[in-house]
Amino acid sequence: MSNGWKGPLIKVDEWRYKVPKSYKPEMRVDGLVYADERLLEHIKQEMALEQVANVATLPGILKYSLAMPDIHWGYGFAIGGVAGFDLKEGVISPGGVGYDINCGVRLLKTNLTIKDLKPNILEQLVRSIFYNVPSGVGSTGKIRISEKEVKEVLEKGARWAYEKGFGTERDLKFTEENGQMKGARPDLVSKRALERGAPQLGTLGAGNHFLEIQVIETIYDEECAKVFGLEKGMITVMIHTGSRGLGYQICDDAIRNLRKAVQKYGIKLPDQQLACAPIESPEGREYYSVMVCAANYAWANRQCITHWVREAFSQVLKKPVEELGMDLIYDVAHNIAKFEEHIIDGQKKMVCVHRKGATRAFPPNHPQIPEEYKKIGQPVIIPGDMGTNSYLLVGTEKAFYETFGSTCHGAGRVWSREKALRETRNRDIAQELRQKNIIVMAASKEVLREEVPDAYKDVDVVVDVCHNAGISKRVCKMRPLGVVKG
C-alpha cells in the first residue's frame, strides 16, 4: 500500500470534497467525500480515496461513488463507502458489502436512570451480560441447532428467534426489514458456512463488536427524543454484532465464484478485490440470495442477544423484564446491498445500493420506516468505541436525494489492529477505562488493546460532519458506563 493519497481533491463546501472523474479515464462518475479538514488529514494518510475512485469505474454506477466521514481502507470498497447501481447495466459486489454481512447495531431503552445503577449494580450487570452472552473469537452459543434449523434461521431471520421465544413481536417491527429480508436461498449456502453458523447463533464475536450500557448525556432534538421516549439521564443498551463465521464464509465463497464471473462477462477491474457480476446475471442473483441469508442470520443473532441482555437486567435488578421498559428503539444494518427506489435524474427508479460501513438514513414519511417514526425519519444508530460517545440520529430528505439515503456508521479506524497492539504494549486499557468510570469486561486483554479508543477517529467529529452536511440529524448522545467486548 502506498504512503497516502496524492490524487486530486476539490473542495465543494465545508463538509464535502470531490474526487473528479478526470482523475482516472475509467471513472464513470465523480467520487464525493463527506469530511471536514480535520478528518481529511486522517483520510489522506491511507489509500481509501483510491478505493473510492476504483468503485467509480464499475459498470452501471449512478450519481457518485460516495465516502462517509468514517471512511478507511477496506477489502474492495473502502469501509464507509456507498454506491448505487442501475439494475440493468450495474453490478453487485461482495467487496461493496464486506465480510461481516449485516454487521449492525440495535439500541434498547430502559425506564432506569443513572441513579438506579449504583457502581455495584453496574458491575453486576456487566458481569451478568458477559456470562449470559458468549463472546470472543470462535465463541459458541447456548443455542444448539442442526444444519436444517440453520437454514430456517437464514430464511426467517429475527422472526425465527421470536418464534423460539427470544423477544417480542414489537422487536420485529422496529428492526430494519422487520428482521427478515426476502429472497434468501439457503439451498445455495455452502456446507462449510452452515457448519460455521450452527454453533455461533446468539454470540457476540470479537473485534469491534460489543454490548454497552450507556446513559443519555445530551438531548439535541427534544421533539425526536420525545417520539422515541428518551430523556436525559436515561439508561440505554447498545448491541453491535453481525453474521459471525457464517457471513464471513458466505462472502469468501462468493468472492471465489465472482472472480470467474468477472472473466465470463468481460468486466475490467482496477482492483481484483472488486470481483462482481451483473446484478441480473445468475451469478449476481446467487450472491444476492446468499447475502440475504447472512443478513437474516445477523438479525436473528442480535435478537437472541437482546433476549439475554433483558434477562441479565431482570436477574440483577430482581424485576420482571416487563417492568424495566426495555423496548427496542431500532436495529440498523451496516454492511448490506439492497434494492431500493430512489430518484435518479428526476425519475423514480429501482437501484441496487451497496452500503459498506454505512447506515441507511431514510427521511420522514418514507414507507419503509415504522409508522411511529414517520414524522421524524428513520433512527440511525452510531456506536462509539468503549471510551467514547455513541449517538442516535435520524435520516433526512437531503440524504435521500444525495447519498441514496445513507450516512456514517461509526468512528472509523485510524490504526490497524497490529498498530494498536504495538502502541498499547505496556498499557492496561481496562484500568484506564475504569479511571473514566467505565467498567469493561472482555474475552481477552488483546482485544481491548486492539479496540482502544485511540485506534479510532473522533466519533463526535464524524457525527458533526454528517449533521452539518445534512445527511442525518442529531437526536441524542450517549456516554458509556459498562462495556462487554467480544
C-alpha positions in Angstrom: 0.0 0.0 0.0 1.3 3.5 -0.9 2.0 6.1 1.8 -1.1 8.1 1.2 -3.4 9.9 -1.3 -1.7 12.0 -3.8 -4.6 12.4 -6.2 -6.8 15.5 -6.8 -9.4 16.5 -4.2 -11.7 19.5 -4.9 -13.4 21.3 -2.1 -17.2 21.5 -2.7 -18.1 23.2 0.6 -17.1 22.9 4.3 -18.3 19.3 4.5 -17.8 17.8 1.0 -14.9 17.1 -1.3 -14.9 15.7 -4.8 -12.5 13.2 -6.4 -13.1 14.3 -10.1 -13.8 11.6 -12.6 -10.9 13.1 -14.7 -8.6 11.5 -12.2 -8.8 8.2 -14.0 -10.0 7.7 -17.6 -12.1 4.6 -16.5 -14.1 6.6 -13.8 -17.8 6.9 -14.8 -18.8 9.3 -12.0 -17.1 11.6 -9.5 -16.2 10.5 -6.0 -18.0 12.5 -3.3 -16.4 12.5 0.1 -18.1 13.8 3.3 -15.4 15.2 5.6 -14.0 18.3 7.1 -10.4 19.4 7.2 -9.7 17.6 10.5 -10.9 14.3 9.1 -9.2 14.7 5.8 -5.8 14.6 7.5 -6.6 11.0 8.6 -8.3 10.0 5.3 -5.4 11.1 3.1 -2.9 9.1 5.1 -4.1 5.9 3.5 -5.5 4.8 0.2 -9.2 4.7 0.9 -9.8 7.5 -1.6 -8.1 5.4 -4.3 -10.8 2.8 -3.5 -13.5 5.5 -3.9 -12.1 6.2 -7.4 -11.9 2.5 -8.2 -15.6 2.0 -7.3 -16.4 4.9 -9.6 -15.2 2.7 -12.6 -17.7 -0.1 -12.0 -20.4 -0.6 -14.7 -23.8 1.0 -14.1 -22.7 3.1 -11.1 -25.1 6.1 -10.6 -24.6 9.7 -9.4 -21.4 9.3 -7.3 -19.0 6.9 -5.6 -19.7 8.1 -2.0 -17.5 8.2 1.0 -18.8 8.8 4.5 -16.7 10.7 7.1 -15.7 7.5 8.9 -14.1 6.1 5.7 -11.0 3.9 5.9 -9.2 1.2 3.9 -11.2 -2.0 3.4 -11.5 -5.0 1.1 -12.6 -3.8 -2.4 -14.7 -0.9 -1.3 -13.4 1.3 1.4 -15.3 0.9 4.8 -17.6 3.9 4.8 -18.3 3.5 1.0 -21.7 3.8 -0.6 -22.7 3.2 -4.2 -25.9 2.8 -6.1 -26.1 0.8 -9.4 -28.6 0.6 -12.3 -30.3 -2.8 -12.3 -29.8 -3.4 -16.0 -26.3 -2.2 -16.5 -24.9 -2.4 -13.0 -23.1 -4.9 -10.9 -23.3 -6.4 -7.4 -20.0 -6.9 -5.5 -19.2 -8.7 -2.2 -16.5 -6.1 -1.7 -19.2 -3.5 -1.5 -20.9 -5.3 1.4 -18.0 -6.7 3.3 -17.1 -10.0 5.1 -19.3 -9.3 8.2 -22.6 -9.2 6.3 -25.2 -7.2 8.2 -22.8 -6.2 11.0 -25.3 -3.8 12.6 -26.4 -2.1 15.8 -29.5 -2.0 17.9 -30.5 0.3 20.6 -32.7 -0.6 23.6 -34.1 2.0 26.0 -35.0 1.3 29.6 -37.0 3.1 32.3 -33.9 3.2 34.5 -31.9 6.3 35.2 -28.3 6.6 36.2 -29.4 6.9 39.9 -30.6 3.3 39.6 -27.2 2.0 38.7 -25.0 2.3 41.8 -21.4 1.1 41.0 -22.0 -2.4 42.4 -25.2 -2.8 40.4 -23.4 -1.6 37.2 -20.6 -4.1 37.9 -23.1 -6.9 38.4 -24.9 -6.0 35.2 -21.7 -6.0 33.1 -20.7 -9.3 34.7 -24.1 -10.9 34.1 -24.2 -9.8 30.5 -20.6 -11.1 30.0 -21.6 -14.5 31.2 -25.1 -14.5 29.6 -23.8 -13.7 26.1 -20.9 -15.7 24.7 -18.2 -13.6 23.2 -14.7 -13.8 21.6 -13.1 -15.4 18.6 -14.8 -18.6 17.5 -17.2 -18.4 20.5 -20.1 -20.8 20.5 -23.5 -20.1 21.8 -26.1 -21.5 24.2 -28.4 -22.4 21.2 -27.9 -25.8 19.7 -29.3 -26.1 16.2 -29.0 -28.6 13.4 -27.9 -27.7 9.8 -31.6 -27.9 8.8 -32.5 -25.4 11.6 -29.7 -23.0 10.4 -31.5 -23.0 7.1 -34.7 -21.9 8.8 -32.8 -19.1 10.5 -31.4 -18.0 7.1 -34.9 -17.8 5.7 -36.8 -16.3 8.7 -34.2 -14.0 10.4 -35.2 -12.4 13.6 -38.7 -13.9 13.2 -37.1 -17.3 13.8 -35.8 -16.0 17.1 -39.1 -14.5 18.1 -40.9 -17.8 17.3 -38.5 -19.6 19.6 -39.3 -17.3 22.5 -36.5 -14.8 22.1 -38.1 -11.3 22.3 -41.4 -9.8 21.2 -43.4 -9.1 18.0 -42.7 -5.4 18.7 -38.9 -6.1 18.3 -39.5 -7.2 14.7 -41.5 -4.1 13.9 -38.6 -1.9 15.0 -35.9 -3.8 13.1 -34.8 -2.8 9.6 -36.7 -5.0 7.1 -38.6 -6.3 10.1 -35.5 -8.5 10.6 -36.3 -10.7 7.6 -35.2 -9.8 4.1 -36.9 -11.5 1.3 -35.1 -13.5 -1.4 -33.0 -15.8 0.8 -31.8 -19.1 -0.8 -30.4 -21.3 2.0 -30.0 -24.1 -0.6 -27.2 -22.1 -2.2 -25.3 -21.7 1.0 -22.2 -23.9 1.3 -22.0 -26.7 3.8 -19.0 -25.0 5.4 -21.0 -21.8 6.0 -23.8 -23.8 7.6 -21.3 -25.7 9.8 -19.8 -22.4 11.0 -23.3 -20.9 11.6 -24.7 -23.7 13.7 -22.8 -23.2 16.9 -22.5 -19.4 16.8 -26.1 -18.1 16.9 -26.5 -15.8 19.9 -22.8 -14.9 20.2 -21.1 -11.6 20.1 -17.9 -12.5 18.4 -14.7 -10.5 18.6 -13.1 -7.3 17.1 -15.2 -4.2 17.3 -18.3 -6.0 18.4 -19.7 -5.0 21.8 -22.6 -4.8 24.2 -22.7 -1.4 26.0 -24.7 0.0 28.9 -25.0 3.8 28.4 -26.5 6.9 29.8 -28.1 9.6 27.7 -25.9 12.6 28.3 -27.2 15.2 25.8 -30.5 15.7 24.0 -30.2 17.8 20.8 -33.7 17.4 19.4 -36.5 17.4 22.0 -39.2 16.5 19.5 -37.5 13.5 18.2 -36.4 12.3 21.6 -40.0 12.5 22.8 -41.1 10.3 19.9 -38.5 7.7 20.9 -39.5 8.1 24.6 -35.9 9.2 25.6 -34.8 11.6 28.3 -31.6 12.9 29.6 -30.1 10.6 32.3 -32.0 7.5 31.0 -30.1 4.2 30.7 -29.8 2.6 27.2 -28.2 -0.6 25.9 -26.4 -0.9 22.6 -25.7 -4.2 20.8 -23.2 -4.3 18.0 -22.5 -7.6 16.1 -23.1 -9.3 12.8 -23.4 -12.7 11.0 -20.3 -14.2 12.6 -18.4 -17.1 10.8 -21.4 -17.9 8.6 -21.4 -14.4 7.0 -17.6 -14.5 6.6 -17.8 -17.9 4.8 -20.6 -16.8 2.5 -18.5 -13.7 1.5 -15.4 -15.8 1.0 -17.3 -18.4 -1.2 -18.9 -15.6 -3.2 -15.7 -13.8 -4.0 -14.3 -17.1 -5.4 -17.4 -17.5 -7.6 -17.4 -13.9 -8.8 -13.8 -13.8 -9.8 -14.8 -16.3 -12.5 -17.8 -14.1 -13.4 -15.6 -11.1 -14.0 -13.8 -13.0 -16.7 -17.0 -14.6 -18.1 -18.7 -11.1 -18.5 -15.5 -9.3 -19.6 -15.6 -6.8 -16.7 -12.4 -4.7 -16.5 -11.5 -4.0 -12.8 -8.8 -1.7 -11.4 -8.7 -4.0 -8.3 -9.4 -7.7 -8.2 -11.0 -7.2 -4.8 -13.9 -5.6 -6.6 -14.9 -9.0 -8.0 -18.6 -8.6 -9.1 -21.2 -9.8 -11.6 -24.1 -8.1 -13.4 -27.0 -7.7 -11.0 -29.3 -9.6 -13.3 -26.9 -12.4 -14.1 -27.3 -15.9 -12.5 -24.0 -15.2 -10.5 -25.3 -11.8 -9.4 -28.6 -13.2 -8.3 -27.0 -16.1 -6.5 -24.7 -13.7 -4.5 -27.7 -11.5 -3.5 -29.6 -14.6 -2.3 -26.8 -15.9 -0.1 -26.0 -12.4 1.2 -29.7 -12.1 2.3 -29.3 -15.4 4.2 -26.3 -14.0 6.1 -28.2 -10.7 6.8 -31.1 -12.7 8.2 -28.7 -14.7 10.4 -27.3 -11.5 11.8 -30.8 -10.2 12.7 -31.6 -13.5 14.4 -28.3 -13.3 16.2 -29.0 -9.8 17.6 -32.5 -10.8 18.5 -31.3 -13.7 20.7 -28.6 -11.5 22.3 -31.3 -8.9 23.1 -33.3 -11.6 24.9 -30.3 -12.5 27.1 -29.5 -8.9 27.8 -33.0 -8.4 29.1 -32.7 -11.5 31.2 -29.4 -10.2 32.7 -31.1 -6.9 33.7 -34.0 -8.8 35.2 -31.8 -11.1 37.2 -29.6 -8.3 38.6 -32.3 -5.8 39.3 -34.7 -8.5 40.5 -37.6 -7.2 38.4 -39.6 -8.8 35.6 -38.4 -7.7 32.1 -41.8 -6.0 31.5 -41.2 -3.6 34.4 -37.8 -2.4 33.0 -39.2 -0.8 29.8 -36.5 -2.4 27.7 -38.1 -1.6 24.3 -36.1 -1.7 21.1 -35.7 1.7 19.6 -34.4 0.4 16.3 -31.9 -2.0 14.6 -29.9 -0.9 11.6 -27.6 -2.8 9.2 -24.1 -1.5 8.3 -22.9 -3.9 5.7 -25.5 -4.8 3.1 -26.7 -4.4 -0.5 -30.4 -3.7 -1.1 -32.9 -3.0 -3.9 -34.5 0.4 -3.1 -36.4 3.1 -5.0 -34.5 6.3 -5.5 -34.8 9.5 -7.6 -32.4 9.4 -10.5 -32.4 12.3 -13.0 -35.8 13.3 -11.6 -37.3 9.8 -12.1 -38.2 7.1 -9.5 -36.0 4.1 -10.2 -35.1 0.8 -8.5 -31.4 0.9 -7.6 -29.1 -1.7 -6.0 -27.5 0.3 -3.1 -24.3 -1.1 -1.5 -23.6 0.2 2.0 -20.4 -0.9 3.5 -19.7 0.6 6.9 -22.6 3.0 6.2 -26.1 3.2 7.7 -29.4 3.6 5.9 -30.9 7.1 6.8 -34.3 7.3 5.3 -36.3 10.6 5.6 -39.6 11.4 7.3 -42.6 9.7 5.7 -40.6 7.1 3.9 -42.8 3.9 3.6 -40.1 1.6 4.9 -39.9 3.1 8.4 -42.2 2.3 11.3 -45.5 4.3 11.5 -44.5 5.6 14.9 -41.3 7.3 13.4 -42.8 8.5 10.1 -42.9 12.2 11.1 -39.3 12.4 12.3 -37.4 9.9 10.0 -35.6 6.6 10.4 -33.5 6.2 13.5 -29.8 5.9 12.8 -27.6 4.4 15.5 -23.9 5.4 15.6 -21.7 3.5 18.0 -18.5 4.9 19.6 -15.9 2.6 20.9 -15.6 1.7 24.7 -14.4 5.1 26.0 -16.2 7.3 23.5 -19.8 8.6 23.0 -22.4 6.9 20.8 -25.2 8.8 19.0 -28.8 8.4 17.9 -29.6 10.4 14.7 -32.5 10.4 12.2 -32.5 10.3 8.4 -33.2 13.3 6.2 -34.6 14.3 2.8 -31.1 15.6 1.8 -29.6 12.1 2.5 -32.3 10.5 0.4 -31.5 12.7 -2.6 -27.7 13.0 -2.2 -26.4 9.7 -0.7 -29.1 7.1 -1.6 -30.4 7.7 2.0 -27.1 6.9 3.7 -24.9 8.3 6.5 -21.9 7.2 8.6 -21.8 4.1 10.7 -19.3 4.8 13.5 -15.9 6.5 14.1 -13.8 4.6 11.6 -10.3 3.2 12.4 -7.1 5.2 12.1 -4.8 2.5 13.5 -4.7 -1.1 12.2 -5.1 -3.8 14.8 -1.4 -4.6 14.6 -0.5 -0.9 15.2 -2.9 -0.7 18.1 -1.2 -3.7 19.7 2.2 -2.1 19.2 1.2 1.3 20.6 -0.5 -0.2 23.7 2.1 -2.8 24.6 2.5 -1.6 28.2 -0.9 -0.2 28.8 -3.8 -1.6 30.9 -6.8 -0.5 28.9 -9.4 -1.9 31.4 -7.8 0.2 34.2 -7.6 3.3 32.0 -11.3 3.0 31.3 -12.1 2.3 35.0 -10.5 5.7 35.8 -13.0 7.2 33.5 -15.8 5.4 35.4 -16.3 2.9 32.6 -16.4 -0.8 33.6 -15.2 -3.2 30.9 -15.1 -7.0 30.5 -13.5 -8.7 27.5 -12.7 -12.1 26.3 -9.0 -11.1 26.2 -6.7 -8.2 27.1 -5.5 -8.2 23.5 -9.0 -7.3 22.1 -9.1 -4.3 24.5 -5.8 -3.1 23.1 -6.8 -3.7 19.5 -10.0 -1.7 20.1 -8.5 1.1 22.3 -10.3 4.4 21.6 -7.1 5.9 20.3 -7.4 3.5 17.3 -10.4 5.3 16.0 -11.3 8.7 14.6 -13.2 11.1 16.9 -16.8 10.0 16.6 -18.0 13.4 17.7 -16.3 15.0 14.6 -17.7 12.3 12.3 -21.2 12.9 13.6 -20.7 16.7 13.3 -19.9 16.3 9.6 -23.0 14.2 8.9 -25.2 16.6 10.9 -23.7 19.7 9.3 -23.8 18.2 5.8 -27.5 17.5 6.4 -27.3 13.7 5.7 -28.6 12.9 9.2 -29.7 14.9 12.2 -28.5 14.5 15.8 -31.1 13.5 18.4 -29.1 12.5 21.4 -25.6 11.5 22.7 -24.9 8.5 25.0 -21.9 8.0 27.3 -20.6 4.5 28.0 -20.9 3.2 31.6 -20.3 -0.5 31.2 -18.9 -2.5 28.2 -18.7 -6.1 27.2 -16.2 -6.6 24.3 -16.0 -9.7 22.2 
